Amino acid sequence: MNDKTPSATGWLSLLCRVLLGGLFIFAGTLKLAKPQGFADSIMGFKMLDVDAHSHIIITMAYVIPWTEIIAGTCLVLGLWARASAGVITAMLTAFIAGVVSVILRGIDTKCSCFGELEWPCTGGVGWCQVIRNCVMIALAIPVFIWGAGSLAVDRPSNT
């Protein structure tokens, strides 16, 4: 293969970063559209005392969606792709920990991961959300291994 031909790994990395980035832009946008609904979901996880930590919950209801949108946009563009995939993986790991905590404590609550949409998991928080988040982490792995891939802002066009 010559220097000008994009590699299969470059195209796979592109596909993974666009899918993952697009999902996070979508999820963050839906959460920002109804921040009170997202704040209610954060409260539903019962990880923070609402009376003592309402200011943290309100902050999280805005910071999390904006972080998702910014990291997702960077992934789609191929700008700081490994770092963006790292941020998203760290968020997904925290989300998994929160979901498992809710499951183990027997709390019946909604996820609001995609705002009011329940995709692809329906009903309350459960193992489906854990599996979905693990699948999204799997989409980040090629970006970690091979970098931004093809058609990236911060990479040569031939990768």
SERO-4910 file (N, C-alpha, C, O; in steps of 0.05 Angstrom, whole numbers):
BEGIN
 pado doro    nc1    nc2    nc3   cac1   cac2   cac3    cc1    cc2    cc3    oc1    oc2    oc3
  Met    A     17    -24      0      0      0      0     18     25      0     38     26     15
  Asn    A     11     44    -17     27     68    -18     20     88      4      1     84     19
  Asp    A     35    110      5     31    130     26      4    144     25     -6    154     45
  Lys    A     -8    145      1    -33    160     -2    -58    143      3    -80    155      4
  Thr    A    -56    117      6    -79    100     10    -86     98     39    -70     90     55
  Pro    A   -111    106     46   -119    103     74   -120     74     83   -127     57     67
  Ser    A   -112     69    107   -111     41    117   -138     33    128   -155     50    134
  Ala    A   -142      7    130   -166     -4    142   -170      5    171   -192     10    180
  Thr    A   -147      6    186   -149     14    214   -157     44    215   -171     52    234
  Gly    A   -147     59    196   -155     88    196   -185     92    191   -197    109    204
  Trp    A   -196     75    174   -225     77    168   -241     66    192   -262     77    199
  Leu    A   -231     45    205   -245     34    228   -245     54    251   -265     58    264
  Ser    A   -222     67    255   -220     87    276   -239    110    270   -253    121    288
  Leu    A   -241    119    245   -259    140    236   -288    132    243   -303    148    254
  Leu    A   -296    108    235   -323     98    240   -329     98    270   -351    108    278
  Cys    A   -311     88    286   -316     87    315   -318    114    327   -335    119    344
  Arg    A   -300    132    319   -301    159    332   -325    175    323   -336    190    339
  Val    A   -334    172    298   -358    186    289   -383    175    303   -401    190    311
  Leu    A   -385    148    305   -408    136    319   -409    145    348   -429    154    358
  Leu    A   -386    141    362   -385    148    391   -389    178    395   -404    186    412
  Gly    A   -375    194    380   -377    223    382   -406    232    377   -416    249    391
  Gly    A   -418    221    356   -445    229    349   -465    221    371   -483    237    377
  Leu    A   -461    198    382   -479    190    405   -476    209    428   -496    216    441
  Phe    A   -452    217    434   -448    235    457   -457    263    451   -467    277    469
  Ile    A   -455    273    427   -466    299    420   -497    298    423   -509    316    434
  Phe    A   -508    276    413   -537    272    414   -547    271    443   -566    284    451
  Ala    A   -533    254    459   -541    251    488   -538    277    503   -556    284    518
  Gly    A   -516    291    499   -512    316    513   -532    337    505   -542    352    522
  Thr    A   -539    339    480   -559    358    470   -586    352    482   -600    371    490
  Leu    A   -594    327    483   -620    320    495   -621    327    525   -641    336    535
  Lys    A   -599    323    539   -598    330    568   -599    360    572   -613    370    590
  Leu    A   -585    375    555   -586    405    558   -613    416    551   -621    437    561
  Ala    A   -628    402    534   -655    412    527   -673    412    551   -692    429    553
  Lys    A   -669    394    570   -685    393    594   -667    387    618   -667    365    629
  Pro    A   -653    408    627   -634    404    649   -647    396    675   -635    381    691
  Gln    A   -672    405    680   -685    397    705   -691    367    705   -688    353    725
  Gly    A   -699    356    682   -703    328    680   -678    312    685   -679    291    698
  Phe    A   -656    322    675   -630    308    680   -622    310    709   -612    291    721
  Ala    A   -627    334    721   -621    338    749   -638    319    766   -628    307    786
  Asp    A   -663    315    758   -680    296    773   -669    268    771   -671    252    790
  Ser    A   -659    261    747   -647    234    744   -622    231    762   -618    209    774
  Ile    A   -606    251    763   -582    250    780   -591    246    809   -580    230    824
  Met    A   -612    260    818   -623    257    845   -634    229    849   -632    218    871
  Gly    A   -646    217    828   -657    191    829   -637    169    835   -644    148    845
  Phe    A   -612    174    829   -590    154    834   -583    153    864   -569    135    873
  Lys    A   -591    174    878   -588    176    908   -558    171    916   -553    157    935
  Met    A   -540    184    901   -512    182    908   -504    207    924   -483    206    938
  Leu    A   -519    228    923   -514    252    938   -539    260    954   -561    256    944
  Asp    A   -535    270    978   -558    280    993   -567    306    980   -552    325    977
  Val    A   -593    306    971   -604    328    956   -603    354    972   -596    375    961
  Asp    A   -609    353    997   -610    378   1013   -582    390   1017   -578    414   1016
  Ala    A   -563    372   1021   -535    382   1027   -520    388   1001   -501    404   1002
  His    A   -527    375    979   -511    377    955   -526    386    930   -519    378    908
  Ser    A   -547    401    934   -563    409    911   -547    426    891   -551    424    867
  His    A   -528    441    901   -511    458    883   -494    440    865   -488    447    842
  Ile    A   -485    417    876   -468    399    860   -486    386    838   -477    382    815
  Ile    A   -510    378    846   -528    365    827   -535    384    804   -535    377    781
  Ile    A   -540    409    811   -547    429    790   -522    434    772   -525    435    747
  Thr    A   -499    435    783   -474    438    767   -471    414    749   -464    418    725
  Met    A   -474    390    760   -471    366    743   -491    365    720   -485    356    699
  Ala    A   -515    375    725   -536    375    704   -528    392    680   -540    389    658
  Tyr    A   -509    410    683   -500    426    661   -472    418    652   -466    418    628
  Val    A   -454    411    670   -427    404    663   -426    378    647   -411    376    627
  Ile    A   -440    358    656   -439    332    643   -448    334    614   -434    325    596
  Pro    A   -471    346    608   -479    348    579   -459    364    562   -453    357    540
  Trp    A   -449    387    573   -430    402    558   -404    387    553   -392    388    532
  Thr    A   -396    371    573   -372    355    570   -377    334    548   -359    329    531
  Glu    A   -401    322    548   -407    302    527   -407    315    500   -396    303    481
  Ile    A   -419    339    497   -420    352    471   -392    360    461   -386    356    438
  Ile    A   -376    371    479   -349    380    470   -331    356    463   -318    355    442
  Ala    A   -331    335    481   -315    311    475   -325    297    450   -309    287    433
  Gly    A   -352    296    447   -363    283    423   -356    298    397   -350    286    377
  Thr    A   -357    325    398   -350    341    375   -321    338    368   -314    335    344
  Cys    A   -304    337    388   -275    333    383   -271    305    370   -254    302    352
  Leu    A   -285    285    379   -283    258    367   -291    259    338   -277    248    321
  Val    A   -314    270    333   -325    271    305   -305    285    287   -300    276    264
  Leu    A   -294    307    296   -275    322    280   -247    309    278   -232    315    260
  Gly    A   -241    291    297   -215    279    298   -195    299    310   -171    299    302
  Leu    A   -204    315    328   -187    335    342   -182    325    370   -202    322    385
  Trp    A   -157    321    377   -150    309    403   -167    284    408   -178    280    430
  Ala    A   -167    266    388   -185    243    389   -179    224    412   -197    215    425
  Arg    A   -153    218    417   -147    200    439   -156    212    466   -167    198    482
  Ala    A   -150    237    470   -158    251    495   -189    251    497   -199    246    519
  Ser    A   -203    257    476   -232    258    476   -243    230    482   -262    227    497
  Ala    A   -231    209    469   -240    182    475   -234    175    504   -250    160    517
  Gly    A   -213    186    515   -206    181    543   -227    194    562   -235    182    581
  Val    A   -234    218    556   -255    232    572   -281    217    571   -294    213    591
  Ile    A   -289    209    547   -314    194    544   -313    167    558   -332    159    571
  Thr    A   -290    154    556   -287    128    570   -288    132    601   -300    116    615
  Ala    A   -276    153    611   -277    159    640   -306    164    648   -315    155    669
  Met    A   -320    180    632   -348    185    638   -365    160    638   -381    155    656
  Leu    A   -361    143    617   -376    118    615   -370    100    639   -388     86    649
  Thr    A   -345     99    648   -337     83    671   -352     93    696   -361     77    712
  Ala    A   -353    119    699   -367    130    722   -397    124    720   -410    118    740
  Phe    A   -408    126    696   -436    120    692   -442     91    699   -462     85    712
  Ile    A   -424     73    690   -427     44    696   -427     40    726   -444     26    737
  Ala    A   -409     53    740   -407     50    769   -434     60    782   -444     48    801
  Gly    A   -444     82    773   -469     93    783   -493     74    778   -509     70    796
  Val    A   -494     63    754   -516     45    747   -514     20    764   -534     10    774
  Val    A   -490      8    766   -487    -16    782   -494    -10    811   -506    -27    824
  Ser    A   -487     13    821   -494     21    849   -524     21    852   -535     12    872
  Val    A   -539     33    833   -568     34    834   -580      6    833   -598      0    848
  Ile    A   -569    -11    816   -579    -39    814   -575    -53    840   -593    -66    851
  Leu    A   -551    -52    851   -544    -66    876   -560    -56    900   -566    -71    918
  Arg    A   -567    -30    900   -582    -19    922   -613    -22    918   -628    -15    935
  Gly    A   -621    -33    895   -649    -38    889   -666    -13    885   -689    -12    892
  Ile    A   -653      9    875   -667     34    871   -681     33    844   -669     25    824
  Asp    A   -706     40    843   -721     41    818   -721     70    808   -735     87    818
  Thr    A   -705     75    787   -703    102    776   -698    100    746   -691     79    735
  Lys    A   -701    122    732   -695    124    704   -667    133    699   -655    146    716
  Cys    A   -656    126    676   -628    133    670   -625    162    659   -608    177    669
  Ser    A   -642    169    640   -640    195    627   -613    198    612   -604    221    608
  Cys    A   -601    176    605   -576    177    590   -579    191    563   -561    205    553
  Phe    A   -603    187    551   -609    200    526   -634    218    529   -652    217    513
  Gly    A   -634    233    551   -656    251    556   -681    234    562   -681    215    577
  Glu    A   -703    242    549   -728    227    552   -729    202    534   -746    185    538
  Leu    A   -711    200    515   -710    176    499   -699    153    515   -679    156    530
  Glu    A   -710    130    512   -699    106    525   -688     88    503   -702     71    493
  Trp    A   -663     93    497   -651     79    474   -626     65    482   -610     77    496
  Pro    A   -621     40    475   -641     20    467   -654      7    492   -671    -10    489
  Cys    A   -647     16    515   -657      5    540   -683     19    548   -685     43    548
  Thr    A   -703      3    556   -728     14    564   -732      8    594   -720    -10    605
  Gly    A   -750     23    606   -756     19    634   -735     32    652   -721     50    644
  Gly    A   -734     22    677   -715     33    696   -687     25    691   -681     10    672
  Val    A   -669     35    708   -640     29    706   -636     -1    710   -648    -13    728
  Gly    A   -620    -12    693   -614    -41    694   -589    -48    680   -573    -31    671
  Trp    A   -585    -74    676   -561    -84    663   -558    -76    634   -536    -76    623
  Cys    A   -580    -70    621   -579    -61    594   -562    -36    591   -547    -33    572
  Gln    A   -564    -17    610   -548      7    609   -518      1    613   -501     13    601
  Val    A   -512    -19    630   -484    -27    634   -473    -38    607   -451    -31    599
  Ile    A   -488    -56    594   -480    -68    569   -477    -46    548   -457    -46    533
  Arg    A   -496    -28    546   -495     -6    526   -469     11    530   -456     18    511
  Asn    A   -463     17    556   -440     33    561   -414     18    555   -394     30    546
  Cys    A   -414     -8    559   -390    -25    553   -386    -25    522   -364    -25    513
  Val    A   -408    -26    507   -406    -25    478   -395      1    469   -378      2    451
  Met    A   -403     23    482   -392     49    475   -362     51    482   -347     64    468
  Ile    A   -354     39    504   -326     38    511   -311     22    490   -288     30    482
  Ala    A   -323      1    480   -310    -15    459   -306      2    433   -286     -2    419
  Leu    A   -323     21    428   -320     39    405   -296     58    409   -284     67    390
  Ala    A   -289     63    434   -266     81    439   -239     67    436   -219     80    431
  Ile    A   -239     40    438   -214     25    438   -198     29    412   -174     34    413
  Pro    A   -210     27    388   -194     32    364   -182     60    363   -160     63    352
  Val    A   -196     80    374   -185    107    374   -160    108    392   -141    121    386
  Phe    A   -162     94    415   -138     93    433   -115     79    419    -92     88    421
  Ile    A   -120     57    405    -99     41    393    -87     54    369    -63     57    366
  Trp    A   -104     63    350    -95     73    325    -96    103    321    -88    114    301
  Gly    A   -107    117    341   -109    146    338   -134    154    323   -153    138    320
  Ala    A   -134    179    314   -158    190    302   -166    177    276   -190    176    270
  Gly    A   -147    166    262   -154    152    237   -158    171    213   -147    194    213
  Ser    A   -173    162    194   -177    177    169   -194    202    174   -211    203    192
  Leu    A   -190    222    157   -206    246    156   -207    260    183   -229    270    191
  Ala    A   -185    262    196   -184    275    222   -170    302    220   -152    306    203
  Val    A   -179    321    236   -167    348    236   -138    347    244   -121    360    232
  Asp    A   -131    331    264   -104    332    274    -87    308    265    -67    301    278
  Arg    A    -95    295    244    -80    272    233    -76    276    203    -93    288    190
  Pro    A    -55    264    192    -53    264    163    -76    250    150    -87    231    161
  Ser    A    -83    258    126   -106    246    112   -101    217    102   -119    204     94
  Asn    A    -76    207    104    -71    181     93    -71    159    115    -62    137    110
  Thr    A    -81    164    139    -82    143    160   -109    131    161   -113    113    178
***
